[in-house]
């Protein structure tokens, strides 16, 4: 699943004129201004959102904590803005 999302990201990144304007496109547009946004992070985040739609709250929270632990810059931004 992650590989499929990565493939879609690469297709959209290489064809900015053919983007439908959804969440994935917004994330790709934000890559220029947000340091933590990489293709891998966007792929994992997209997978996480899909996962969260079908799993329990405890599983989803575990995934969120995992992502925050793997991305200390995001955690820092979240705690500074809070």
mmCIF file of the N, C-alpha and C atoms, coordinates in Angstrom:
data_MODEL
# 
_entry.id   MODEL 
# 
loop_
_atom_site.group_PDB 
_atom_site.id 
_atom_site.type_symbol 
_atom_site.label_atom_id 
_atom_site.label_alt_id 
_atom_site.label_comp_id 
_atom_site.label_asym_id 
_atom_site.label_entity_id 
_atom_site.label_seq_id 
_atom_site.pdbx_PDB_ins_code 
_atom_site.Cartn_x 
_atom_site.Cartn_y 
_atom_site.Cartn_z 
_atom_site.occupancy 
_atom_site.B_iso_or_equiv 
_atom_site.pdbx_formal_charge 
_atom_site.auth_seq_id 
_atom_site.auth_comp_id 
_atom_site.auth_asym_id 
_atom_site.auth_atom_id 
_atom_site.pdbx_PDB_model_num 
ATOM 1   N N  . UNK A 1 1  ? 0.813   -1.189 0.000   1.00 0.00 ? 1  UNK A N  1 
ATOM 2   C CA . UNK A 1 1  ? 0.000   0.000  0.000   1.00 0.00 ? 1  UNK A CA 1 
ATOM 3   C C  . UNK A 1 1  ? 0.858   1.255  0.000   1.00 0.00 ? 1  UNK A C  1 
ATOM 4   N N  . UNK A 1 2  ? 1.895   1.266  0.826   1.00 0.00 ? 2  UNK A N  1 
ATOM 5   C CA . UNK A 1 2  ? 2.776   2.434  0.883   1.00 0.00 ? 2  UNK A CA 1 
ATOM 6   C C  . UNK A 1 2  ? 3.461   2.682  -0.453  1.00 0.00 ? 2  UNK A C  1 
ATOM 7   N N  . UNK A 1 3  ? 3.870   1.605  -1.110  1.00 0.00 ? 3  UNK A N  1 
ATOM 8   C CA . UNK A 1 3  ? 4.510   1.755  -2.419  1.00 0.00 ? 3  UNK A CA 1 
ATOM 9   C C  . UNK A 1 3  ? 3.542   2.343  -3.445  1.00 0.00 ? 3  UNK A C  1 
ATOM 10  N N  . UNK A 1 4  ? 2.286   1.957  -3.373  1.00 0.00 ? 4  UNK A N  1 
ATOM 11  C CA . UNK A 1 4  ? 1.287   2.485  -4.285  1.00 0.00 ? 4  UNK A CA 1 
ATOM 12  C C  . UNK A 1 4  ? 1.097   3.994  -4.043  1.00 0.00 ? 4  UNK A C  1 
ATOM 13  N N  . UNK A 1 5  ? 1.046   4.394  -2.789  1.00 0.00 ? 5  UNK A N  1 
ATOM 14  C CA . UNK A 1 5  ? 0.897   5.819  -2.462  1.00 0.00 ? 5  UNK A CA 1 
ATOM 15  C C  . UNK A 1 5  ? 2.127   6.587  -2.933  1.00 0.00 ? 5  UNK A C  1 
ATOM 16  N N  . UNK A 1 6  ? 3.317   6.034  -2.729  1.00 0.00 ? 6  UNK A N  1 
ATOM 17  C CA . UNK A 1 6  ? 4.552   6.688  -3.192  1.00 0.00 ? 6  UNK A CA 1 
ATOM 18  C C  . UNK A 1 6  ? 4.542   6.867  -4.710  1.00 0.00 ? 6  UNK A C  1 
ATOM 19  N N  . UNK A 1 7  ? 4.053   5.864  -5.419  1.00 0.00 ? 7  UNK A N  1 
ATOM 20  C CA . UNK A 1 7  ? 3.963   5.934  -6.879  1.00 0.00 ? 7  UNK A CA 1 
ATOM 21  C C  . UNK A 1 7  ? 3.014   7.068  -7.298  1.00 0.00 ? 7  UNK A C  1 
ATOM 22  N N  . UNK A 1 8  ? 1.884   7.184  -6.640  1.00 0.00 ? 8  UNK A N  1 
ATOM 23  C CA . UNK A 1 8  ? 0.922   8.257  -6.938  1.00 0.00 ? 8  UNK A CA 1 
ATOM 24  C C  . UNK A 1 8  ? 1.551   9.619  -6.644  1.00 0.00 ? 8  UNK A C  1 
ATOM 25  N N  . UNK A 1 9  ? 2.283   9.719  -5.551  1.00 0.00 ? 9  UNK A N  1 
ATOM 26  C CA . UNK A 1 9  ? 2.947   10.978 -5.196  1.00 0.00 ? 9  UNK A CA 1 
ATOM 27  C C  . UNK A 1 9  ? 3.927   11.383 -6.287  1.00 0.00 ? 9  UNK A C  1 
ATOM 28  N N  . UNK A 1 10 ? 4.737   10.440 -6.759  1.00 0.00 ? 10 UNK A N  1 
ATOM 29  C CA . UNK A 1 10 ? 5.719   10.750 -7.808  1.00 0.00 ? 10 UNK A CA 1 
ATOM 30  C C  . UNK A 1 10 ? 5.023   11.170 -9.101  1.00 0.00 ? 10 UNK A C  1 
ATOM 31  N N  . UNK A 1 11 ? 3.932   10.502 -9.436  1.00 0.00 ? 11 UNK A N  1 
ATOM 32  C CA . UNK A 1 11 ? 3.187   10.877 -10.646 1.00 0.00 ? 11 UNK A CA 1 
ATOM 33  C C  . UNK A 1 11 ? 2.660   12.302 -10.533 1.00 0.00 ? 11 UNK A C  1 
ATOM 34  N N  . UNK A 1 12 ? 2.074   12.623 -9.398  1.00 0.00 ? 12 UNK A N  1 
ATOM 35  C CA . UNK A 1 12 ? 1.499   13.967 -9.219  1.00 0.00 ? 12 UNK A CA 1 
ATOM 36  C C  . UNK A 1 12 ? 2.580   15.031 -9.124  1.00 0.00 ? 12 UNK A C  1 
ATOM 37  N N  . UNK A 1 13 ? 3.691   14.698 -8.479  1.00 0.00 ? 13 UNK A N  1 
ATOM 38  C CA . UNK A 1 13 ? 4.787   15.658 -8.348  1.00 0.00 ? 13 UNK A CA 1 
ATOM 39  C C  . UNK A 1 13 ? 5.340   16.014 -9.725  1.00 0.00 ? 13 UNK A C  1 
ATOM 40  N N  . UNK A 1 14 ? 5.407   15.025 -10.614 1.00 0.00 ? 14 UNK A N  1 
ATOM 41  C CA . UNK A 1 14 ? 5.944   15.238 -11.954 1.00 0.00 ? 14 UNK A CA 1 
ATOM 42  C C  . UNK A 1 14 ? 4.930   15.837 -12.921 1.00 0.00 ? 14 UNK A C  1 
ATOM 43  N N  . UNK A 1 15 ? 3.659   15.880 -12.543 1.00 0.00 ? 15 UNK A N  1 
ATOM 44  C CA . UNK A 1 15 ? 2.606   16.431 -13.411 1.00 0.00 ? 15 UNK A CA 1 
ATOM 45  C C  . UNK A 1 15 ? 1.730   17.422 -12.633 1.00 0.00 ? 15 UNK A C  1 
ATOM 46  N N  . UNK A 1 16 ? 2.270   18.575 -12.271 1.00 0.00 ? 16 UNK A N  1 
ATOM 47  C CA . UNK A 1 16 ? 1.498   19.510 -11.455 1.00 0.00 ? 16 UNK A CA 1 
ATOM 48  C C  . UNK A 1 16 ? 0.244   20.036 -12.154 1.00 0.00 ? 16 UNK A C  1 
ATOM 49  N N  . UNK A 1 17 ? 0.197   19.985 -13.471 1.00 0.00 ? 17 UNK A N  1 
ATOM 50  C CA . UNK A 1 17 ? -0.969  20.487 -14.199 1.00 0.00 ? 17 UNK A CA 1 
ATOM 51  C C  . UNK A 1 17 ? -2.149  19.513 -14.193 1.00 0.00 ? 17 UNK A C  1 
ATOM 52  N N  . UNK A 1 18 ? -1.928  18.277 -13.751 1.00 0.00 ? 18 UNK A N  1 
ATOM 53  C CA . UNK A 1 18 ? -2.982  17.264 -13.759 1.00 0.00 ? 18 UNK A CA 1 
ATOM 54  C C  . UNK A 1 18 ? -3.453  16.895 -12.350 1.00 0.00 ? 18 UNK A C  1 
ATOM 55  N N  . UNK A 1 19 ? -3.283  17.779 -11.393 1.00 0.00 ? 19 UNK A N  1 
ATOM 56  C CA . UNK A 1 19 ? -3.653  17.484 -10.011 1.00 0.00 ? 19 UNK A CA 1 
ATOM 57  C C  . UNK A 1 19 ? -5.124  17.797 -9.762  1.00 0.00 ? 19 UNK A C  1 
ATOM 58  N N  . UNK A 1 20 ? -5.843  16.894 -9.068  1.00 0.00 ? 20 UNK A N  1 
ATOM 59  C CA . UNK A 1 20 ? -7.257  17.123 -8.803  1.00 0.00 ? 20 UNK A CA 1 
ATOM 60  C C  . UNK A 1 20 ? -7.546  18.075 -7.638  1.00 0.00 ? 20 UNK A C  1 
ATOM 61  N N  . UNK A 1 21 ? -6.544  18.436 -6.846  1.00 0.00 ? 21 UNK A N  1 
ATOM 62  C CA . UNK A 1 21 ? -6.760  19.393 -5.764  1.00 0.00 ? 21 UNK A CA 1 
ATOM 63  C C  . UNK A 1 21 ? -7.206  18.790 -4.454  1.00 0.00 ? 21 UNK A C  1 
ATOM 64  N N  . UNK A 1 22 ? -6.798  17.578 -4.153  1.00 0.00 ? 22 UNK A N  1 
ATOM 65  C CA . UNK A 1 22 ? -7.185  16.931 -2.904  1.00 0.00 ? 22 UNK A CA 1 
ATOM 66  C C  . UNK A 1 22 ? -6.102  17.099 -1.839  1.00 0.00 ? 22 UNK A C  1 
ATOM 67  N N  . UNK A 1 23 ? -6.232  16.364 -0.745  1.00 0.00 ? 23 UNK A N  1 
ATOM 68  C CA . UNK A 1 23 ? -5.285  16.441 0.375   1.00 0.00 ? 23 UNK A CA 1 
ATOM 69  C C  . UNK A 1 23 ? -3.853  16.185 -0.085  1.00 0.00 ? 23 UNK A C  1 
ATOM 70  N N  . UNK A 1 24 ? -3.668  15.186 -0.911  1.00 0.00 ? 24 UNK A N  1 
ATOM 71  C CA . UNK A 1 24 ? -2.335  14.821 -1.378  1.00 0.00 ? 24 UNK A CA 1 
ATOM 72  C C  . UNK A 1 24 ? -1.704  15.964 -2.167  1.00 0.00 ? 24 UNK A C  1 
ATOM 73  N N  . UNK A 1 25 ? -2.477  16.625 -2.992  1.00 0.00 ? 25 UNK A N  1 
ATOM 74  C CA . UNK A 1 25 ? -1.961  17.753 -3.754  1.00 0.00 ? 25 UNK A CA 1 
ATOM 75  C C  . UNK A 1 25 ? -1.587  18.915 -2.841  1.00 0.00 ? 25 UNK A C  1 
ATOM 76  N N  . UNK A 1 26 ? -2.387  19.165 -1.827  1.00 0.00 ? 26 UNK A N  1 
ATOM 77  C CA . UNK A 1 26 ? -2.060  20.238 -0.881  1.00 0.00 ? 26 UNK A CA 1 
ATOM 78  C C  . UNK A 1 26 ? -0.750  19.926 -0.156  1.00 0.00 ? 26 UNK A C  1 
ATOM 79  N N  . UNK A 1 27 ? -0.567  18.681 0.227   1.00 0.00 ? 27 UNK A N  1 
ATOM 80  C CA . UNK A 1 27 ? 0.677   18.281 0.896   1.00 0.00 ? 27 UNK A CA 1 
ATOM 81  C C  . UNK A 1 27 ? 1.868   18.470 -0.041  1.00 0.00 ? 27 UNK A C  1 
ATOM 82  N N  . UNK A 1 28 ? 1.710   18.107 -1.305  1.00 0.00 ? 28 UNK A N  1 
ATOM 83  C CA . UNK A 1 28 ? 2.792   18.297 -2.274  1.00 0.00 ? 28 UNK A CA 1 
ATOM 84  C C  . UNK A 1 28 ? 3.096   19.779 -2.464  1.00 0.00 ? 28 UNK A C  1 
ATOM 85  N N  . UNK A 1 29 ? 2.078   20.619 -2.491  1.00 0.00 ? 29 UNK A N  1 
ATOM 86  C CA . UNK A 1 29 ? 2.296   22.061 -2.620  1.00 0.00 ? 29 UNK A CA 1 
ATOM 87  C C  . UNK A 1 29 ? 3.026   22.618 -1.404  1.00 0.00 ? 29 UNK A C  1 
ATOM 88  N N  . UNK A 1 30 ? 2.731   22.068 -0.226  1.00 0.00 ? 30 UNK A N  1 
ATOM 89  C CA . UNK A 1 30 ? 3.348   22.550 1.009   1.00 0.00 ? 30 UNK A CA 1 
ATOM 90  C C  . UNK A 1 30 ? 4.780   22.069 1.201   1.00 0.00 ? 30 UNK A C  1 
ATOM 91  N N  . UNK A 1 31 ? 5.233   21.126 0.388   1.00 0.00 ? 31 UNK A N  1 
ATOM 92  C CA . UNK A 1 31 ? 6.598   20.618 0.523   1.00 0.00 ? 31 UNK A CA 1 
ATOM 93  C C  . UNK A 1 31 ? 7.633   21.738 0.390   1.00 0.00 ? 31 UNK A C  1 
ATOM 94  N N  . UNK A 1 32 ? 7.341   22.743 -0.423  1.00 0.00 ? 32 UNK A N  1 
ATOM 95  C CA . UNK A 1 32 ? 8.294   23.834 -0.641  1.00 0.00 ? 32 UNK A CA 1 
ATOM 96  C C  . UNK A 1 32 ? 8.474   24.699 0.603   1.00 0.00 ? 32 UNK A C  1 
ATOM 97  N N  . UNK A 1 33 ? 7.436   24.828 1.407   1.00 0.00 ? 33 UNK A N  1 
ATOM 98  C CA . UNK A 1 33 ? 7.519   25.720 2.562   1.00 0.00 ? 33 UNK A CA 1 
ATOM 99  C C  . UNK A 1 33 ? 7.683   25.007 3.903   1.00 0.00 ? 33 UNK A C  1 
ATOM 100 N N  . UNK A 1 34 ? 7.394   23.744 3.972   1.00 0.00 ? 34 UNK A N  1 
ATOM 101 C CA . UNK A 1 34 ? 7.490   22.993 5.233   1.00 0.00 ? 34 UNK A CA 1 
ATOM 102 C C  . UNK A 1 34 ? 8.639   21.990 5.153   1.00 0.00 ? 34 UNK A C  1 
ATOM 103 N N  . UNK A 1 35 ? 9.629   22.154 6.019   1.00 0.00 ? 35 UNK A N  1 
ATOM 104 C CA . UNK A 1 35 ? 10.839  21.333 5.974   1.00 0.00 ? 35 UNK A CA 1 
ATOM 105 C C  . UNK A 1 35 ? 10.589  19.856 6.241   1.00 0.00 ? 35 UNK A C  1 
ATOM 106 N N  . UNK A 1 36 ? 9.619   19.540 7.112   1.00 0.00 ? 36 UNK A N  1 
ATOM 107 C CA . UNK A 1 36 ? 9.404   18.154 7.497   1.00 0.00 ? 36 UNK A CA 1 
ATOM 108 C C  . UNK A 1 36 ? 8.668   17.346 6.433   1.00 0.00 ? 36 UNK A C  1 
ATOM 109 N N  . UNK A 1 37 ? 8.042   18.015 5.470   1.00 0.00 ? 37 UNK A N  1 
ATOM 110 C CA . UNK A 1 37 ? 7.282   17.300 4.446   1.00 0.00 ? 37 UNK A CA 1 
ATOM 111 C C  . UNK A 1 37 ? 8.211   16.756 3.361   1.00 0.00 ? 37 UNK A C  1 
ATOM 112 N N  . UNK A 1 38 ? 8.314   15.465 3.328   1.00 0.00 ? 38 UNK A N  1 
ATOM 113 C CA . UNK A 1 38 ? 9.068   14.775 2.284   1.00 0.00 ? 38 UNK A CA 1 
ATOM 114 C C  . UNK A 1 38 ? 8.112   13.801 1.607   1.00 0.00 ? 38 UNK A C  1 
ATOM 115 N N  . UNK A 1 39 ? 8.536   13.245 0.497   1.00 0.00 ? 39 UNK A N  1 
ATOM 116 C CA . UNK A 1 39 ? 7.686   12.269 -0.185  1.00 0.00 ? 39 UNK A CA 1 
ATOM 117 C C  . UNK A 1 39 ? 7.384   11.089 0.734   1.00 0.00 ? 39 UNK A C  1 
ATOM 118 N N  . UNK A 1 40 ? 8.396   10.628 1.468   1.00 0.00 ? 40 UNK A N  1 
ATOM 119 C CA . UNK A 1 40 ? 8.187   9.501  2.387   1.00 0.00 ? 40 UNK A CA 1 
ATOM 120 C C  . UNK A 1 40 ? 7.211   9.855  3.499   1.00 0.00 ? 40 UNK A C  1 
ATOM 121 N N  . UNK A 1 41 ? 7.360   11.056 4.061   1.00 0.00 ? 41 UNK A N  1 
ATOM 122 C CA . UNK A 1 41 ? 6.468   11.462 5.141   1.00 0.00 ? 41 UNK A CA 1 
ATOM 123 C C  . UNK A 1 41 ? 5.032   11.572 4.644   1.00 0.00 ? 41 UNK A C  1 
ATOM 124 N N  . UNK A 1 42 ? 4.843   12.153 3.468   1.00 0.00 ? 42 UNK A N  1 
ATOM 125 C CA . UNK A 1 42 ? 3.496   12.287 2.904   1.00 0.00 ? 42 UNK A CA 1 
ATOM 126 C C  . UNK A 1 42 ? 2.894   10.919 2.629   1.00 0.00 ? 42 UNK A C  1 
ATOM 127 N N  . UNK A 1 43 ? 3.704   9.984  2.132   1.00 0.00 ? 43 UNK A N  1 
ATOM 128 C CA . UNK A 1 43 ? 3.209   8.623  1.875   1.00 0.00 ? 43 UNK A CA 1 
ATOM 129 C C  . UNK A 1 43 ? 2.788   7.958  3.185   1.00 0.00 ? 43 UNK A C  1 
ATOM 130 N N  . UNK A 1 44 ? 3.605   8.094  4.219   1.00 0.00 ? 44 UNK A N  1 
ATOM 131 C CA . UNK A 1 44 ? 3.268   7.495  5.512   1.00 0.00 ? 44 UNK A CA 1 
ATOM 132 C C  . UNK A 1 44 ? 2.037   8.161  6.126   1.00 0.00 ? 44 UNK A C  1 
ATOM 133 N N  . UNK A 1 45 ? 1.951   9.470  6.000   1.00 0.00 ? 45 UNK A N  1 
ATOM 134 C CA . UNK A 1 45 ? 0.799   10.197 6.528   1.00 0.00 ? 45 UNK A CA 1 
ATOM 135 C C  . UNK A 1 45 ? -0.483  9.777  5.810   1.00 0.00 ? 45 UNK A C  1 
ATOM 136 N N  . UNK A 1 46 ? -0.416  9.668  4.491   1.00 0.00 ? 46 UNK A N  1 
ATOM 137 C CA . UNK A 1 46 ? -1.589  9.246  3.713   1.00 0.00 ? 46 UNK A CA 1 
ATOM 138 C C  . UNK A 1 46 ? -2.025  7.847  4.121   1.00 0.00 ? 46 UNK A C  1 
ATOM 139 N N  . UNK A 1 47 ? -1.052  6.969  4.274   1.00 0.00 ? 47 UNK A N  1 
ATOM 140 C CA . UNK A 1 47 ? -1.361  5.616  4.718   1.00 0.00 ? 47 UNK A CA 1 
ATOM 141 C C  . UNK A 1 47 ? -1.967  5.651  6.120   1.00 0.00 ? 47 UNK A C  1 
ATOM 142 N N  . UNK A 1 48 ? -1.428  6.500  6.975   1.00 0.00 ? 48 UNK A N  1 
ATOM 143 C CA . UNK A 1 48 ? -1.945  6.627  8.337   1.00 0.00 ? 48 UNK A CA 1 
ATOM 144 C C  . UNK A 1 48 ? -3.381  7.115  8.365   1.00 0.00 ? 48 UNK A C  1 
ATOM 145 N N  . UNK A 1 49 ? -3.704  8.044  7.492   1.00 0.00 ? 49 UNK A N  1 
ATOM 146 C CA . UNK A 1 49 ? -5.083  8.545  7.428   1.00 0.00 ? 49 UNK A CA 1 
ATOM 147 C C  . UNK A 1 49 ? -6.021  7.438  6.969   1.00 0.00 ? 49 UNK A C  1 
ATOM 148 N N  . UNK A 1 50 ? -5.614  6.690  5.965   1.00 0.00 ? 50 UNK A N  1 
ATOM 149 C CA . UNK A 1 50 ? -6.434  5.561  5.506   1.00 0.00 ? 50 UNK A CA 1 
ATOM 150 C C  . UNK A 1 50 ? -6.585  4.523  6.616   1.00 0.00 ? 50 UNK A C  1 
ATOM 151 N N  . UNK A 1 51 ? -5.500  4.258  7.310   1.00 0.00 ? 51 UNK A N  1 
ATOM 152 C CA . UNK A 1 51 ? -5.490  3.299  8.406   1.00 0.00 ? 51 UNK A CA 1 
ATOM 153 C C  . UNK A 1 51 ? -6.426  3.747  9.525   1.00 0.00 ? 51 UNK A C  1 
ATOM 154 N N  . UNK A 1 52 ? -6.359  5.043  9.853   1.00 0.00 ? 52 UNK A N  1 
ATOM 155 C CA . UNK A 1 52 ? -7.167  5.581  10.947  1.00 0.00 ? 52 UNK A CA 1 
ATOM 156 C C  . UNK A 1 52 ? -8.656  5.474  10.662  1.00 0.00 ? 52 UNK A C  1 
ATOM 157 N N  . UNK A 1 53 ? -9.016  5.477  9.405   1.00 0.00 ? 53 UNK A N  1 
ATOM 158 C CA . UNK A 1 53 ? -10.433 5.394  9.049   1.00 0.00 ? 53 UNK A CA 1 
ATOM 159 C C  . UNK A 1 53 ? -11.017 4.013  9.344   1.00 0.00 ? 53 UNK A C  1 
ATOM 160 N N  . UNK A 1 54 ? -10.162 2.995  9.481   1.00 0.00 ? 54 UNK A N  1 
ATOM 161 C CA . UNK A 1 54 ? -10.646 1.631  9.656   1.00 0.00 ? 54 UNK A CA 1 
ATOM 162 C C  . UNK A 1 54 ? -10.251 0.994  10.978  1.00 0.00 ? 54 UNK A C  1 
ATOM 163 N N  . UNK A 1 55 ? -9.379  1.633  11.727  1.00 0.00 ? 55 UNK A N  1 
ATOM 164 C CA . UNK A 1 55 ? -8.896  1.039  12.966  1.00 0.00 ? 55 UNK A CA 1 
ATOM 165 C C  . UNK A 1 55 ? -9.448  1.761  14.187  1.00 0.00 ? 55 UNK A C  1 
ATOM 166 N N  . UNK A 1 56 ? -9.175  1.187  15.336  1.00 0.00 ? 56 UNK A N  1 
ATOM 167 C CA . UNK A 1 56 ? -9.670  1.749  16.597  1.00 0.00 ? 56 UNK A CA 1 
ATOM 168 C C  . UNK A 1 56 ? -8.883  2.993  16.998  1.00 0.00 ? 56 UNK A C  1 
ATOM 169 N N  . UNK A 1 57 ? -9.403  3.710  17.970  1.00 0.00 ? 57 UNK A N  1 
ATOM 170 C CA . UNK A 1 57 ? -8.748  4.916  18.466  1.00 0.00 ? 57 UNK A CA 1 
ATOM 171 C C  . UNK A 1 57 ? -7.384  4.578  19.063  1.00 0.00 ? 57 UNK A C  1 
ATOM 172 N N  . UNK A 1 58 ? -7.302  3.497  19.814  1.00 0.00 ? 58 UNK A N  1 
ATOM 173 C CA . UNK A 1 58 ? -6.016  3.146  20.448  1.00 0.00 ? 58 UNK A CA 1 
ATOM 174 C C  . UNK A 1 58 ? -4.951  2.826  19.399  1.00 0.00 ? 58 UNK A C  1 
ATOM 175 N N  . UNK A 1 59 ? -5.319  2.146  18.345  1.00 0.00 ? 59 UNK A N  1 
ATOM 176 C CA . UNK A 1 59 ? -4.367  1.837  17.276  1.00 0.00 ? 59 UNK A CA 1 
ATOM 177 C C  . UNK A 1 59 ? -3.952  3.116  16.561  1.00 0.00 ? 59 UNK A C  1 
ATOM 178 N N  . UNK A 1 60 ? -4.893  3.989  16.330  1.00 0.00 ? 60 UNK A N  1 
ATOM 179 C CA . UNK A 1 60 ? -4.608  5.253  15.653  1.00 0.00 ? 60 UNK A CA 1 
ATOM 180 C C  . UNK A 1 60 ? -3.697  6.137  16.501  1.00 0.00 ? 60 UNK A C  1 
ATOM 181 N N  . UNK A 1 61 ? -3.929  6.202  17.806  1.00 0.00 ? 61 UNK A N  1 
ATOM 182 C CA . UNK A 1 61 ? -3.065  6.974  18.692  1.00 0.00 ? 61 UNK A CA 1 
ATOM 183 C C  . UNK A 1 61 ? -1.649  6.409  18.713  1.00 0.00 ? 61 UNK A C  1 
ATOM 184 N N  . UNK A 1 62 ? -1.544  5.111  18.685  1.00 0.00 ? 62 UNK A N  1 
ATOM 185 C CA . UNK A 1 62 ? -0.233  4.475  18.650  1.00 0.00 ? 62 UNK A CA 1 
ATOM 186 C C  . UNK A 1 62 ? 0.513   4.877  17.382  1.00 0.00 ? 62 UNK A C  1 
ATOM 187 N N  . UNK A 1 63 ? -0.182  4.889  16.268  1.00 0.00 ? 63 UNK A N  1 
ATOM 188 C CA . UNK A 1 63 ? 0.423   5.302  15.003  1.00 0.00 ? 63 UNK A CA 1 
ATOM 189 C C  . UNK A 1 63 ? 0.840   6.771  15.050  1.00 0.00 ? 63 UNK A C  1 
ATOM 190 N N  . UNK A 1 64 ? 0.012   7.631  15.635  1.00 0.00 ? 64 UNK A N  1 
ATOM 191 C CA . UNK A 1 64 ? 0.348   9.051  15.751  1.00 0.00 ? 64 UNK A CA 1 
ATOM 192 C C  . UNK A 1 64 ? 1.606   9.241  16.594  1.00 0.00 ? 64 UNK A C  1 
ATOM 193 N N  . UNK A 1 65 ? 1.692   8.530  17.695  1.00 0.00 ? 65 UNK A N  1 
ATOM 194 C CA . UNK A 1 65 ? 2.880   8.624  18.552  1.00 0.00 ? 65 UNK A CA 1 
ATOM 195 C C  . UNK A 1 65 ? 4.115   8.125  17.819  1.00 0.00 ? 65 UNK A C  1 
ATOM 196 N N  . UNK A 1 66 ? 3.961   7.067  17.055  1.00 0.00 ? 66 UNK A N  1 
ATOM 197 C CA . UNK A 1 66 ? 5.074   6.542  16.254  1.00 0.00 ? 66 UNK A CA 1 
ATOM 198 C C  . UNK A 1 66 ? 5.571   7.600  15.283  1.00 0.00 ? 66 UNK A C  1 
ATOM 199 N N  . UNK A 1 67 ? 4.655   8.258  14.555  1.00 0.00 ? 67 UNK A N  1 
ATOM 200 C CA . UNK A 1 67 ? 5.051   9.289  13.592  1.00 0.00 ? 67 UNK A CA 1 
ATOM 201 C C  . UNK A 1 67 ? 5.734   10.458 14.287  1.00 0.00 ? 67 UNK A C  1 
ATOM 202 N N  . UNK A 1 68 ? 5.215   10.870 15.435  1.00 0.00 ? 68 UNK A N  1 
ATOM 203 C CA . UNK A 1 68 ? 5.837   11.972 16.164  1.00 0.00 ? 68 UNK A CA 1 
ATOM 204 C C  . UNK A 1 68 ? 7.227   11.595 16.670  1.00 0.00 ? 68 UNK A C  1 
ATOM 205 N N  . UNK A 1 69 ? 7.393   10.372 17.100  1.00 0.00 ? 69 UNK A N  1 
ATOM 206 C CA . UNK A 1 69 ? 8.709   9.924  17.569  1.00 0.00 ? 69 UNK A CA 1 
ATOM 207 C C  . UNK A 1 69 ? 9.719   9.881  16.422  1.00 0.00 ? 69 UNK A C  1 
ATOM 208 N N  . UNK A 1 70 ? 9.256   9.563  15.228  1.00 0.00 ? 70 UNK A N  1 
ATOM 209 C CA . UNK A 1 70 ? 10.144  9.484  14.063  1.00 0.00 ? 70 UNK A CA 1 
ATOM 210 C C  . UNK A 1 70 ? 10.403  10.845 13.428  1.00 0.00 ? 70 UNK A C  1 
ATOM 211 N N  . UNK A 1 71 ? 9.639   11.853 13.806  1.00 0.00 ? 71 UNK A N  1 
ATOM 212 C CA . UNK A 1 71 ? 9.765   13.184 13.210  1.00 0.00 ? 71 UNK A CA 1 
ATOM 213 C C  . UNK A 1 71 ? 9.818   14.249 14.302  1.00 0.00 ? 71 UNK A C  1 
ATOM 214 N N  . UNK A 1 72 ? 10.982  14.412 14.936  1.00 0.00 ? 72 UNK A N  1 
ATOM 215 C CA . UNK A 1 72 ? 11.084  15.340 16.062  1.00 0.00 ? 72 UNK A CA 1 
ATOM 216 C C  . UNK A 1 72 ? 10.804  16.799 15.680  1.00 0.00 ? 72 UNK A C  1 
ATOM 217 N N  . UNK A 1 73 ? 11.040  17.186 14.437  1.00 0.00 ? 73 UNK A N  1 
ATOM 218 C CA . UNK A 1 73 ? 10.737  18.563 14.031  1.00 0.00 ? 73 UNK A CA 1 
ATOM 219 C C  . UNK A 1 73 ? 9.237   18.833 14.080  1.00 0.00 ? 73 UNK A C  1 
ATOM 220 N N  . UNK A 1 74 ? 8.446   17.860 13.709  1.00 0.00 ? 74 UNK A N  1 
ATOM 221 C CA . UNK A 1 74 ? 6.991   18.002 13.756  1.00 0.00 ? 74 UNK A CA 1 
ATOM 222 C C  . UNK A 1 74 ? 6.546   18.104 15.215  1.00 0.00 ? 74 UNK A C  1 
ATOM 223 N N  . UNK A 1 75 ? 7.089   17.244 16.050  1.00 0.00 ? 75 UNK A N  1 
ATOM 224 C CA . UNK A 1 75 ? 6.756   17.291 17.473  1.00 0.00 ? 75 UNK A CA 1 
ATOM 225 C C  . UNK A 1 75 ? 7.113   18.650 18.063  1.00 0.00 ? 75 UNK A C  1 
ATOM 226 N N  . UNK A 1 76 ? 8.267   19.161 17.694  1.00 0.00 ? 76 UNK A N  1 
ATOM 227 C CA . UNK A 1 76 ? 8.684   20.471 18.203  1.00 0.00 ? 76 UNK A CA 1 
ATOM 228 C C  . UNK A 1 76 ? 7.721   21.571 17.752  1.00 0.00 ? 76 UNK A C  1 
ATOM 229 N N  . UNK A 1 77 ? 7.326   21.549 16.479  1.00 0.00 ? 77 UNK A N  1 
ATOM 230 C CA . UNK A 1 77 ? 6.379   22.559 15.984  1.00 0.00 ? 77 UNK A CA 1 
ATOM 231 C C  . UNK A 1 77 ? 5.032   22.456 16.693  1.00 0.00 ? 77 UNK A C  1 
ATOM 232 N N  . UNK A 1 78 ? 4.578   21.237 16.934  1.00 0.00 ? 78 UNK A N  1 
ATOM 233 C CA . UNK A 1 78 ? 3.300   21.049 17.620  1.00 0.00 ? 78 UNK A CA 1 
ATOM 234 C C  . UNK A 1 78 ? 3.351   21.558 19.049  1.00 0.00 ? 78 UNK A C  1 
ATOM 235 N N  . UNK A 1 79 ? 4.452   21.338 19.736  1.00 0.00 ? 79 UNK A N  1 
ATOM 236 C CA . UNK A 1 79 ? 4.540   21.776 21.124  1.00 0.00 ? 79 UNK A CA 1 
ATOM 237 C C  . UNK A 1 79 ? 4.770   23.275 21.219  1.00 0.00 ? 79 UNK A C  1 
ATOM 238 N N  . UNK A 1 80 ? 5.437   23.856 20.251  1.00 0.00 ? 80 UNK A N  1 
ATOM 239 C CA . UNK A 1 80 ? 5.668   25.314 20.260  1.00 0.00 ? 80 UNK A CA 1 
ATOM 240 C C  . UNK A 1 80 ? 4.367   26.041 19.966  1.00 0.00 ? 80 UNK A C  1 
ATOM 241 N N  . UNK A 1 81 ? 3.564   25.525 19.044  1.00 0.00 ? 81 UNK A N  1 
ATOM 242 C CA . UNK A 1 81 ? 2.308   26.179 18.658  1.00 0.00 ? 81 UNK A CA 1 
ATOM 243 C C  . UNK A 1 81 ? 1.202   25.969 19.689  1.00 0.00 ? 81 UNK A C  1 
ATOM 244 N N  . UNK A 1 82 ? 1.347   24.991 20.541  1.00 0.00 ? 82 UNK A N  1 
ATOM 245 C CA . UNK A 1 82 ? 0.285   24.665 21.503  1.00 0.00 ? 82 UNK A CA 1 
ATOM 246 C C  . UNK A 1 82 ? 0.167   25.660 22.616  1.00 0.00 ? 82 UNK A C  1 
# 
